Amino acid sequence: MRIVLFLACLPVYACAAQLVPPPGFTKPLPHTGHGSCVTLPAPYTADLVFRSKYEGSDSARATLNPDAEKAFRDETKPITDFERGISQMIWRYKYTGDAKTRDCILSGFTQWANADALTSAHTNHTGRSMRKWALATLATGWVELKFMPGSPLKENADIERWLALLADKVVQDWDGLPLAKTNNHSYWAAWSVMAASVALNRQDLFNWSVKEYRIAARQIEADGTLPNERKRRERAAAYHNYALQPLVMIASFAQANGVDLLPENHDALQRLANWVLQHDNRNAAWLAPYCTLVKCDSVTLSLRDASHSQKNRRMGGDLTVLYQP
């Protein structure tokens, strides 16, 4: 009997407690909207090799190349359109319960899953970045569906197999980088894997994300800055803000599962947040989850409440709704 029980608990994460999102992901929303479908692009199965919008820039990677940026936008449009369409439909479904919208969401996921989209082994840095950004949107979207009241998800083995494949590839893409190359991209990869860990109830993915968060926290210096984001010179403030966003989301999901990451490296996340608040307030979407982790002062709360950009599909959608005070 002991042997049978032991085997039943392999792999280890299979017998762990169910991983969960923060409570806002499980709240019912009033059905006040109108459901509708979004036309989604065909599955993207080509190589993940794209031009960088900073092509030709020096080591600071701070000068945009207009031609390369246009090429990047054009080449990656099917991926971003799929992300955007899925996220839009999920939020329409949350506000309507419309069965047709639900079916369009699941059909879109299924088509991309059955085609093993975004799983090419032929990649470059920009392609690997697109894969983890897409996973962030798709995994948080799956969390939205899985944990909403009256979840529409029943048997979806093909979709979850695909999401697991993407998550495993993101881990392979970004694991073990030297500190000199560990920057905002690694943090977004860690966030996408954290979202996938909850979507799939994978403790191994959760643990990897927490490991990457701790590496990030150790990079945050006494003044709240990140050395690899300082290298971006005139774009440094914006990239500190961008680096902060996935770290806040990882801390939020970790806290929901009993892991407090705020004390890491002597409250490193708070130092980074304070630096960003002093130097870049152009995108304050992260404040909604952040102010559920720490006690924000009145000035920060006013900034949060005045923000007009608290929607981010790669962080879960409408963060104001997900993290209502």
Secondary structure, 3 states (H helix, E strand, C coil): CHHHHHHHCCCHHHHCCCCCCCHHHHCCCCCCCCCCCCCCCCCCCCCECCCCCCCCCCCCCCCCCHHHHHHHHHHHHHHHHHHHHHHHHHHHHHHHCCHHHHHHHHHHHHHHHHCCCCCCCCECHHHHHHHHHHHHHHHHHHHHHHHCCCCCCCCCHHHHHHHHHHHHHHHHHHCCCCHHHCCHHHHHHHHHHHHHHHHHCCHHHHHHHHHHHHHHHHHCCCCCCCHHHHCCHHHHHHHHHHHHHHHHHHHHHHHHCCCCCCCHHHHHHHHHHHHHHHHCCCCCCCHHHHHHHCCCCHHHHHHHHHCCCCEEHHHCEEHHHHCCC
